[in-house]
Amino acid sequence: MADTAIQHHDTHEQRDVSRRGLLVFAATFGALVVLSVTILWLVLGMRAGGFAAAQHLGEVPGDSELDQRQQLAAYRTAQNAELERLDWADGSKRYAKVPIEDAMRLLAAKGAAR
C-alpha cells in the first residue's frame, strides 16, 4: 500500500511580493494620474465652455425652467393660432387650410348627407 500512495509536492510560490516593486508602481501610477488631470485641466479648463464656464452653486441659469415654460406656452399659442387660421394651403388656391373645429363640422355634415 505504501507503494501506491500518491505523494504531493508543494510547488506553490515560496517568496513574497516585492514591497519595493509595489511602491514604485504606486508612485508611478499616482504621478501619471496627477499629470493626466493637470493636462486635462490645462486643455479643457481654459476654453470658454470648459471648466472655466461652470456655474457656481446658487446661480440661476438664463434658461431656467420658468423661462422654458414661458417659451413653450408662447410656442403653443402660436401653433394654435396657425391651426385656427383660414388660409390657402397652396398658391394655385386648390387646397385650403380650415380650422379643425370647422373641418370636423363640415365632414360631419357631409357624412350625414350621404
C-alpha positions in Angstrom: 0.0 0.0 0.0 2.9 2.3 0.6 3.9 1.8 -3.0 0.5 3.0 -4.4 0.3 6.1 -2.2 0.4 9.4 -4.1 3.0 11.8 -2.7 2.2 15.5 -3.1 4.9 18.0 -3.6 4.2 21.6 -2.7 5.0 23.6 -5.9 3.5 26.9 -4.8 5.5 30.0 -4.8 7.6 30.5 -1.7 8.6 34.1 -2.0 6.5 37.2 -1.0 5.6 40.2 -3.2 8.3 42.7 -3.6 7.5 45.8 -1.5 9.9 47.9 -3.5 8.1 47.0 -6.7 4.7 47.8 -5.3 5.9 51.2 -4.0 7.5 52.0 -7.4 4.2 51.0 -9.2 2.1 53.1 -6.8 4.3 56.1 -7.1 4.4 55.9 -10.9 0.6 55.4 -11.1 0.0 58.3 -8.8 2.3 60.6 -10.8 0.6 59.5 -14.0 -2.9 60.4 -12.6 -1.7 63.8 -11.4 -0.1 64.5 -14.7 -3.2 63.5 -16.6 -5.5 65.6 -14.5 -3.2 68.6 -14.9 -3.0 68.2 -18.6 -6.8 67.9 -18.9 -7.3 70.9 -16.7 -5.0 73.0 -18.9 -6.5 71.8 -22.1 -10.2 71.9 -21.2 -10.3 74.3 -18.3 -9.0 77.3 -20.2 -11.6 77.2 -23.0 -14.9 79.0 -22.9 -17.5 76.3 -22.2 -15.0 74.2 -20.3 -14.4 74.1 -16.6 -13.9 77.8 -16.5 -17.6 78.3 -17.7 -19.0 76.1 -14.9 -21.7 77.7 -12.9 -21.4 78.3 -9.2 -24.0 76.8 -6.9 -26.8 79.2 -6.2 -26.7 80.9 -9.6 -29.9 80.6 -11.7 -29.1 80.0 -15.4 -30.7 82.2 -18.0 -32.7 79.3 -19.5 -34.4 78.3 -16.2 -37.4 76.1 -16.1 -39.7 79.1 -15.8 -38.3 80.6 -19.0 -38.7 77.3 -20.8 -42.3 77.0 -19.7 -43.0 80.6 -21.0 -41.3 79.7 -24.3 -43.4 76.5 -24.6 -46.6 78.5 -23.8 -45.7 81.1 -26.5 -44.9 78.3 -29.0 -48.2 76.5 -28.3 -50.2 79.8 -28.6 -48.5 80.5 -32.0 -49.3 76.9 -33.2 -52.9 77.1 -32.1 -53.3 80.5 -33.8 -51.9 78.9 -37.0 -54.4 75.9 -36.7 -57.3 78.3 -36.2 -56.5 80.4 -39.2 -58.3 80.1 -42.5 -55.8 80.2 -45.4 -54.9 78.7 -48.7 -52.5 75.7 -48.5 -51.0 76.2 -51.9 -50.5 79.0 -54.5 -53.0 77.6 -57.0 -55.8 78.0 -54.4 -57.0 74.4 -54.9 -56.5 73.5 -51.2 -57.5 75.5 -48.2 -56.4 75.3 -44.6 -59.6 75.2 -42.4 -59.7 75.4 -38.6 -60.0 71.9 -37.1 -63.4 72.5 -35.5 -64.9 73.8 -38.8 -63.4 70.9 -40.7 -65.0 68.4 -38.3 -68.4 70.1 -38.6 -68.1 70.1 -42.5 -67.1 66.5 -42.5 -69.9 65.5 -40.2 -72.5 67.4 -42.3 -71.1 65.8 -45.5 -71.2 62.4 -43.9 -74.8 62.9 -42.7 -75.9 64.0 -46.2 -74.7 60.7 -47.8 
